[in-house]
């Protein structure tokens, strides 16, 4: 086992999750990679093990009511000690809520809200006494988001929940929330966002987000906003009237 500890990362097959796996491995952490796509996970594991760390893959669909319990059991059955839990997996649904697919909305809530809460509760006792928790929230959680209404709402929940337990667990478990804005990943395509204005003005790379998140986690920061542009957005969300924020978000999420 790595002296730096083992990090379990959900949604590790692509995007921010894969970048986080590479970041943790680059700093000498063993990793447990969890996602649906087995072949991608195995390719990533081989890449990381070439760096001298141990990479364990657990291929499973986390969009299931029993997923959190099954993942916790799978980790226990393999005799793995998790020192860092990384709640990364998430999806979005795009378009008017009244036209949305209810099954897609349920999937979004399971992955974005229910799963990180359940995994945090299941692993929290193992993290006590020096372990760490990293949750990928979003700048979307700072405001209401017409056009991505339930996604913004789900990230608002995650942002609030993570900061609350960071205070509850202070001195026992290091808890960090990373809030990226638009990132160059598969997210927009999977959400069906097409020609949305989101990301056209400012976007970040998964590698930059992962690096900032890791540095913040190790430094003991509670909230990490990994770009100057998004820190400005954060400030504006705090001081601008909510009616203005809603209209700006609606414009940003509309077609360009």
C-alpha positions as CSV (number, residue, x, y, z in Angstrom):
1,X,0.0,0.0,0.0
2,X,1.2,3.5,-0.8
3,X,2.5,5.5,2.1
4,X,0.5,8.5,0.7
5,X,-2.8,6.5,1.1
6,X,-5.3,5.1,-1.3
7,X,-7.9,7.3,-3.1
8,X,-11.2,5.9,-4.4
9,X,-12.5,7.9,-7.3
10,X,-15.9,7.5,-8.8
11,X,-16.5,8.3,-12.5
12,X,-12.8,7.7,-13.1
13,X,-13.0,6.5,-16.7
14,X,-13.0,10.0,-18.3
15,X,-12.9,13.7,-17.8
16,X,-12.2,15.2,-14.4
17,X,-12.3,11.7,-12.8
18,X,-9.5,10.4,-15.0
19,X,-7.5,13.6,-14.5
20,X,-7.9,13.2,-10.7
21,X,-6.8,9.6,-10.9
22,X,-3.6,10.7,-12.8
23,X,-3.1,13.5,-10.3
24,X,-3.3,11.2,-7.3
25,X,-1.1,8.7,-8.9
26,X,1.5,11.3,-9.8
27,X,1.8,12.1,-6.1
28,X,2.3,8.5,-5.2
29,X,-1.2,7.5,-4.1
30,X,-2.7,4.1,-4.9
31,X,-6.1,4.4,-6.5
32,X,-9.4,2.6,-6.8
33,X,-11.0,3.4,-10.1
34,X,-14.8,3.1,-10.3
35,X,-17.0,3.6,-13.4
36,X,-19.2,1.7,-15.9
37,X,-16.7,1.4,-18.8
38,X,-14.5,-1.5,-17.9
39,X,-12.1,-1.2,-20.9
40,X,-11.4,2.5,-20.2
41,X,-10.8,1.7,-16.5
42,X,-8.4,-1.1,-17.4
43,X,-6.4,1.1,-19.8
44,X,-6.2,3.9,-17.3
45,X,-5.1,1.4,-14.6
46,X,-2.3,0.1,-16.8
47,X,-1.1,3.6,-17.4
48,X,-1.1,4.5,-13.7
49,X,0.6,1.3,-12.6
50,X,3.4,2.1,-15.0
51,X,4.1,5.0,-12.6
52,X,4.7,2.5,-9.8
53,X,1.3,2.8,-7.9
54,X,-1.4,0.1,-7.5
55,X,-4.5,0.8,-9.5
56,X,-7.6,-1.4,-8.7
57,X,-10.6,-1.2,-11.0
58,X,-14.2,-1.8,-10.0
59,X,-16.5,-1.7,-13.1
60,X,-20.1,-1.0,-12.0
61,X,-23.1,1.1,-12.9
62,X,-23.5,3.6,-10.1
63,X,-27.0,4.5,-11.4
64,X,-28.7,2.0,-9.1
65,X,-30.4,2.3,-5.8
66,X,-28.0,-0.2,-4.2
67,X,-24.8,1.1,-5.9
68,X,-23.3,2.8,-2.8
69,X,-23.7,-0.3,-0.6
70,X,-22.5,-2.6,-3.4
71,X,-19.4,-0.5,-3.9
72,X,-18.6,-0.3,-0.2
73,X,-19.0,-4.1,0.0
74,X,-16.8,-4.6,-3.1
75,X,-14.0,-2.5,-1.5
76,X,-14.3,-4.5,1.7
77,X,-14.2,-7.8,-0.1
78,X,-11.0,-6.8,-1.8
79,X,-9.4,-5.9,1.5
80,X,-8.8,-2.3,0.4
81,X,-8.3,0.5,2.9
82,X,-9.7,3.8,1.5
83,X,-7.9,6.9,2.9
84,X,-9.4,9.4,0.5
85,X,-12.9,9.3,-1.0
86,X,-13.4,11.3,-4.2
87,X,-17.0,11.9,-5.1
88,X,-16.7,12.8,-8.7
89,X,-19.3,11.1,-10.8
90,X,-22.1,13.2,-12.1
91,X,-24.4,13.9,-15.1
92,X,-26.6,16.7,-16.4
93,X,-29.9,17.1,-18.1
94,X,-30.4,20.0,-20.5
95,X,-33.5,21.9,-21.7
96,X,-36.8,23.1,-20.3
97,X,-37.7,21.1,-17.2
98,X,-41.3,20.7,-18.5
99,X,-40.0,18.8,-21.5
100,X,-37.6,16.6,-19.5
101,X,-37.4,12.9,-19.3
102,X,-38.3,11.7,-15.8
103,X,-36.0,8.7,-15.9
104,X,-33.1,11.0,-16.9
105,X,-34.0,13.3,-14.0
106,X,-34.0,10.4,-11.6
107,X,-30.6,9.3,-12.8
108,X,-29.2,12.8,-12.4
109,X,-30.5,13.0,-8.8
110,X,-29.1,9.5,-7.9
111,X,-25.7,10.2,-9.3
112,X,-25.3,13.9,-8.3
113,X,-27.0,13.9,-4.9
114,X,-27.9,10.5,-3.5
115,X,-24.8,8.6,-4.4
116,X,-22.2,11.1,-2.9
117,X,-24.3,11.4,0.3
118,X,-24.6,7.6,0.7
119,X,-20.9,6.9,-0.1
120,X,-19.8,9.6,2.3
121,X,-21.9,8.1,5.1
122,X,-20.7,4.5,4.3
123,X,-16.9,5.5,4.2
124,X,-16.9,8.2,6.9
125,X,-15.8,6.0,9.8
126,X,-12.9,4.7,7.7
127,X,-11.8,8.2,7.0
128,X,-11.8,9.4,10.6
129,X,-8.5,10.2,12.2
130,X,-6.8,11.8,9.2
131,X,-8.5,10.6,6.1
132,X,-9.8,13.0,3.4
133,X,-12.9,13.6,1.4
134,X,-12.9,15.4,-2.0
135,X,-16.3,16.2,-3.7
136,X,-16.6,17.7,-7.1
137,X,-19.4,20.3,-6.9
138,X,-19.8,23.1,-9.4
139,X,-20.1,26.8,-9.9
140,X,-23.5,25.9,-11.1
141,X,-24.4,25.3,-7.5
142,X,-24.0,29.0,-6.7
143,X,-27.1,30.1,-8.7
144,X,-30.4,28.9,-10.2
145,X,-29.9,27.7,-13.7
146,X,-32.8,27.9,-16.2
147,X,-32.2,25.4,-18.9
148,X,-30.3,23.2,-16.5
149,X,-32.6,23.6,-13.6
150,X,-32.2,20.3,-11.9
151,X,-28.4,20.1,-12.5
152,X,-27.9,23.5,-10.9
153,X,-30.1,22.4,-8.0
154,X,-28.3,19.1,-7.5
155,X,-24.9,20.9,-7.4
156,X,-26.4,23.5,-4.9
157,X,-27.2,20.5,-2.7
158,X,-23.8,19.0,-3.0
159,X,-22.0,22.3,-2.5
160,X,-24.0,23.0,0.7
161,X,-23.8,19.4,2.1
162,X,-20.0,19.2,1.6
163,X,-19.3,22.5,3.3
164,X,-21.6,21.6,6.2
165,X,-19.8,18.3,6.9
166,X,-16.5,20.0,6.4
167,X,-17.3,22.0,9.5
168,X,-18.7,19.0,11.4
169,X,-15.6,16.9,10.7
170,X,-13.0,19.7,11.2
171,X,-9.9,18.2,12.8
172,X,-11.0,14.6,12.1
173,X,-11.5,14.3,8.4
174,X,-10.2,16.8,5.8
175,X,-13.1,17.8,3.5
176,X,-12.7,19.8,0.3
177,X,-15.2,20.9,-2.2
178,X,-14.0,21.8,-5.7
179,X,-16.2,24.0,-7.8
180,X,-15.2,24.2,-11.4
181,X,-17.1,26.1,-14.1
182,X,-17.3,24.8,-17.6
183,X,-14.7,22.1,-18.3
184,X,-13.6,20.5,-21.6
185,X,-15.1,17.0,-21.0
186,X,-17.8,14.8,-22.4
187,X,-20.3,16.3,-20.0
188,X,-21.9,18.8,-22.5
189,X,-22.4,16.2,-25.2
190,X,-23.8,13.6,-22.8
191,X,-26.2,16.3,-21.4
192,X,-27.3,17.1,-25.0
193,X,-26.3,20.8,-24.6
194,X,-25.5,21.2,-28.3
195,X,-24.8,24.9,-29.0
196,X,-25.3,26.2,-25.5
197,X,-23.4,29.4,-24.7
198,X,-21.9,27.6,-21.6
199,X,-18.2,27.2,-22.1
200,X,-18.0,29.6,-25.1
201,X,-16.7,32.4,-23.0
202,X,-14.6,30.6,-20.4
203,X,-13.6,27.0,-20.0
204,X,-11.0,25.0,-18.1
205,X,-9.2,21.7,-18.6
206,X,-9.7,18.5,-16.5
207,X,-6.0,18.6,-15.7
208,X,-6.1,22.1,-14.3
209,X,-9.2,21.3,-12.2
210,X,-7.6,18.1,-10.9
211,X,-4.3,19.8,-10.0
212,X,-6.1,22.7,-8.1
213,X,-8.4,20.2,-6.4
214,X,-5.5,18.0,-5.2
215,X,-3.5,21.0,-4.0
216,X,-6.5,22.3,-2.1
217,X,-7.2,19.0,-0.6
218,X,-3.7,18.6,0.7
219,X,-3.6,22.2,1.9
220,X,-6.8,21.7,3.9
221,X,-8.9,24.1,1.9
222,X,-12.7,23.8,2.3
223,X,-13.6,25.3,-1.1
224,X,-11.5,25.4,-4.2
225,X,-12.6,27.4,-7.3
226,X,-10.0,26.5,-9.9
227,X,-9.9,29.5,-12.2
228,X,-9.8,33.3,-11.9
229,X,-12.8,33.7,-14.2
230,X,-14.9,31.5,-12.0
231,X,-13.8,33.3,-8.8
232,X,-15.2,36.5,-10.4
233,X,-18.4,34.7,-11.2
234,X,-18.6,33.5,-7.6
235,X,-18.2,37.0,-6.4
236,X,-20.9,38.3,-8.7
237,X,-23.3,35.5,-7.6
238,X,-22.9,36.7,-4.1
239,X,-23.6,40.4,-4.7
240,X,-25.9,40.6,-7.7
241,X,-29.7,40.5,-7.3
242,X,-31.1,37.1,-7.8
243,X,-33.4,38.2,-10.6
244,X,-30.3,39.3,-12.5
245,X,-28.5,36.1,-11.8
246,X,-31.4,34.0,-13.1
247,X,-31.6,36.0,-16.4
248,X,-27.8,35.8,-16.9
249,X,-27.9,32.0,-16.3
250,X,-30.8,31.6,-18.7
251,X,-28.8,33.4,-21.4
252,X,-25.7,31.4,-20.7
253,X,-27.6,28.1,-20.9
254,X,-29.4,29.1,-24.1
255,X,-28.2,28.5,-27.7
256,X,-25.6,30.8,-29.2
